[in-house]
Amino acid sequence: MIKQSIKQAWGMLRANPLISSISIAGTALSIAMIMVVILVYQIDMADYAPESYRNRMLYINAAQVSSLDGNGRNRGGFSTEVGRECLYALQIPEASTLIDSDFKPVSLPGKRLFKEYSMKYTDTSFWRVFNFSFQQGRPFSEAEFSSGIPAAVVSEQVARELFGTKDVVGEIIIIDFMSYTITGVVKDVSKAASDAYGQVWMPYTSNKGYLPAYNRFEGMTGAFTACILAKKTSDFELIRAELQNTTARYNSTKQETEISFMRQPLTRVDRAKGSHAFKYVEWKDFLMETGGLLLFLLLVPALNLTGVAQSSIQQRKSEIGVRKTFGATFSVLIRQILYENFVMTMIGGVAGFFLSFLILFVGKSFLLGEETMLNAEMLVKPSLFIFALFFTLLLNILSALIPAIRIARQPAVDALKGDYSNT
């Protein structure tokens, strides 16, 4: 039955090239639009180096620091003191890291250069939380971090632009008039991996601007965010509870101020839904917005393709009338029409699948940001093929089911006469 339906569908495609082309093009465009949306979410959600453990990650992007007398409040990053007392003190996670990002020019000894590079000031836990590919050397050590020694890890791009080679371990670079010794060179990181992304990574202890200092918020405010790597996803709630305990203990040592991380730390899924430090997006709100978009991308072409399918079926009403005369049942006719339509839908689905990659690359700067590197590891995932097949099948059902029901319900005599008045 299936084999015969496929043969018939292929014959129809060749016999009606215009209608078939319209059907395939509409399907391809619809699937492409849906797949672009899914690809953007996949790039933001999927595990790939150096963010290889996103499914086990928790994020703190900001904190709220408030005066106990109600006369002051600060929303933003937090200090290294907060990180040490509230985050480094956590026992349940595998690791917790503090991060601050900046842009600064990098020069060479005796040569003043002005090109700015993306900086990450962080700690040694950073190299446990993220999975970098070292091409040369090593990350800065715990001893270098604790002593505030100016050490740096650079990307291959920085190494080649400054020295013409990636073999630069031991070389000196100048940042903020300080001499940093390069300890390692890592593979270039895509901006899509925003938490790990950088071009130069340094211990924050080498920057005197991060030294604890008393301010009107008792040394709580600063520039840092945090990433927490759980040992397993089932630990998320335990980590949140432990963070509440360390934060409460830290606040108890203060006289005038307290800090709160609100509903953080957030999971990767929370962030993909649009949640951030000061706003949590519930599933129902996310589904209403994003689900509505996907439904729109499906329904509009499905309605157009329904007309195409109806036109195609009308040309075969006599054939279907003969089949009913010889005993073809309602369910058999429905399956036949769906099978035949599925062949063209699959052709369009495959075309749309590859078209989505083209759209993503052409519109990369708009969809993902300027100079975002894309690679097979972040794009080619088994789940992507499953999504593509699912939406192709769904589009097939939405576009062909109504015409199939109409023709299958029509009396055989009316179909043979070409009469549609009883449908």
Secondary structure as the mmCIF struct_conf table of DSSP 4:
data_model
#
loop_
_struct_conf.conf_type_id
_struct_conf.id
_struct_conf.beg_label_comp_id
_struct_conf.beg_label_asym_id
_struct_conf.beg_label_seq_id
_struct_conf.end_label_comp_id
_struct_conf.end_label_asym_id
_struct_conf.end_label_seq_id
HELX_RH_AL_P HELX_RH_AL_P1 ILE A 2 ALA A 15
HELX_RH_AL_P HELX_RH_AL_P2 PRO A 17 MET A 45
BEND BEND1 ALA A 46 ALA A 46
STRN STRN1 TYR A 48 TYR A 48
TURN_TY1_P TURN_TY1_P1 ALA A 49 PRO A 50
STRN STRN2 GLU A 51 GLU A 51
TURN_TY1_P TURN_TY1_P2 SER A 52 TYR A 53
HELX_RH_3T_P HELX_RH_3T_P1 ARG A 54 ARG A 56
STRN STRN3 MET A 57 ILE A 60
STRN STRN4 ALA A 63 SER A 67
TURN_TY1_P TURN_TY1_P3 LEU A 68 ASP A 69
BEND BEND2 GLY A 70 ASN A 71
STRN STRN5 ARG A 73 GLY A 76
STRN STRN6 PHE A 78 PHE A 78
HELX_RH_AL_P HELX_RH_AL_P3 THR A 80 VAL A 82
HELX_RH_PI_P HELX_RH_PI_P1 GLY A 83 LEU A 87
TURN_TY1_P TURN_TY1_P4 TYR A 88 ALA A 89
BEND BEND3 GLN A 91 GLU A 94
STRN STRN7 ALA A 95 PRO A 105
STRN STRN8 SER A 107 LEU A 108
TURN_TY1_P TURN_TY1_P5 PRO A 109 GLY A 110
STRN STRN9 LYS A 111 LYS A 111
STRN STRN10 GLU A 116 THR A 122
TURN_TY1_P TURN_TY1_P6 THR A 124 SER A 125
HELX_RH_AL_P HELX_RH_AL_P4 PHE A 126 VAL A 129
BEND BEND4 PHE A 130 PHE A 130
STRN STRN11 PHE A 134 GLY A 137
HELX_LH_PP_P HELX_LH_PP_P1 PRO A 139 SER A 141
HELX_RH_AL_P HELX_RH_AL_P5 GLU A 142 SER A 147
TURN_TY1_P TURN_TY1_P7 GLY A 148 GLY A 148
STRN STRN12 ALA A 151 SER A 155
HELX_RH_AL_P HELX_RH_AL_P6 GLU A 156 PHE A 163
BEND BEND5 GLY A 164 LYS A 166
TURN_TY1_P TURN_TY1_P8 VAL A 169 GLY A 170
STRN STRN13 ILE A 172 ILE A 175
TURN_TY1_P TURN_TY1_P9 ASP A 176 PHE A 177
STRN STRN14 MET A 178 VAL A 186
TURN_TY1_P TURN_TY1_P10 LYS A 191 ALA A 192
BEND BEND6 ALA A 193 ALA A 193
TURN_TY1_P TURN_TY1_P11 SER A 194 ALA A 196
BEND BEND7 GLN A 199 GLN A 199
STRN STRN15 VAL A 200 PRO A 203
HELX_RH_3T_P HELX_RH_3T_P2 TYR A 204 SER A 206
HELX_RH_3T_P HELX_RH_3T_P3 LYS A 208 TYR A 210
BEND BEND8 LEU A 211 LEU A 211
TURN_TY1_P TURN_TY1_P12 ARG A 216 GLY A 219
STRN STRN16 THR A 221 THR A 221
BEND BEND9 ALA A 223 ALA A 223
STRN STRN17 PHE A 224 PHE A 224
STRN STRN18 THR A 225 LEU A 229
BEND BEND10 LYS A 231 LYS A 232
HELX_RH_3T_P HELX_RH_3T_P4 THR A 233 ASP A 235
HELX_RH_AL_P HELX_RH_AL_P7 PHE A 236 ASN A 251
TURN_TY1_P TURN_TY1_P13 SER A 252 THR A 253
BEND BEND11 GLN A 255 GLU A 256
STRN STRN19 THR A 257 SER A 260
TURN_TY1_P TURN_TY1_P14 MET A 262 ARG A 263
HELX_LH_PP_P HELX_LH_PP_P2 GLN A 264 GLN A 264
BEND BEND12 PRO A 265 PRO A 265
STRN STRN20 LEU A 266 THR A 267
HELX_RH_AL_P HELX_RH_AL_P8 ARG A 268 ALA A 272
TURN_TY1_P TURN_TY1_P15 LYS A 273 GLY A 274
STRN STRN21 HIS A 276 HIS A 276
TURN_TY1_P TURN_TY1_P16 ALA A 277 PHE A 278
STRN STRN22 LYS A 279 LYS A 279
HELX_RH_AL_P HELX_RH_AL_P9 TRP A 283 PHE A 286
HELX_RH_PI_P HELX_RH_PI_P2 LEU A 287 GLY A 291
HELX_RH_AL_P HELX_RH_AL_P10 GLY A 292 GLN A 314
TURN_TY1_P TURN_TY1_P17 GLN A 315 ARG A 316
HELX_RH_AL_P HELX_RH_AL_P11 LYS A 317 THR A 325
TURN_TY1_P TURN_TY1_P18 PHE A 326 GLY A 327
HELX_RH_AL_P HELX_RH_AL_P12 PHE A 330 VAL A 362
TURN_TY1_P TURN_TY1_P19 GLY A 363 GLY A 363
HELX_RH_AL_P HELX_RH_AL_P13 LYS A 364 LEU A 367
TURN_TY1_P TURN_TY1_P20 LEU A 368 LEU A 368
TURN_TY1_P TURN_TY1_P21 GLU A 370 GLU A 371
HELX_RH_AL_P HELX_RH_AL_P14 ALA A 376 LEU A 379
HELX_RH_AL_P HELX_RH_AL_P15 PRO A 382 ARG A 409
BEND BEND13 GLN A 410 GLN A 410
HELX_RH_AL_P HELX_RH_AL_P16 ALA A 412 LYS A 417
TURN_TY1_P TURN_TY1_P22 GLY A 418 GLY A 418
TURN_TY1_P TURN_TY1_P23 SER A 421 ASN A 422
#
